[in-house]
């Protein structure tokens, strides 16, 4: 379960409810983190939002 998502540069790092890194990070290719839920992350790239 995703409890937090943080963008650092062109990567988004995911954390669980205890603050531990989840074993995945997302390369945004110039996009921007716009939101997340417990199971999805939304990245905006130009005018498109990817989940």
N, C-alpha and C positions, 0 to 999 in steps of 0.2 A: 504494500500500500504506500502511495506517495503522500508524504506529510508536508514536504517542502520542495520547492524547485528554485534554483538560483542560477541566473545567467552570469557567467564570467567570460567576457570577450565573446567568442563565437561558439562557446560550449555551454550547455545547460546541465547542471548536476542535480541529481535527485537524492532525497533523503527520506528515511522512514520516520516513524513517530518517536523513536529514541534518538534521532539525530545522526544515525549511522548512514554512511553512503550506501545507496543501492548500487548493485553491480552493473550500472548502465549510465552513460552520459550521452548527450545528444549534441551533435555538431549542427549548428543552425545555418551555415552557409550565408551569413549576412542577415539572417532573420532576427526576430526579437521575441523573447518569451512574453506571451500576453496572458497566460493563465494556466491553471492545472486543476485537476480533480484527484481523487484517490487512485484513479487508474489511467488518466490521460494527461498529456501535456499539449498545449496549444502554442504554436510558433507562427508568427506572422512574417511572411516573406513577400514584399511588395504589397499587393492588395489581396493576397490569398492567405487564409489562416489554415494551417495544417494541424491535424490532430494525430 
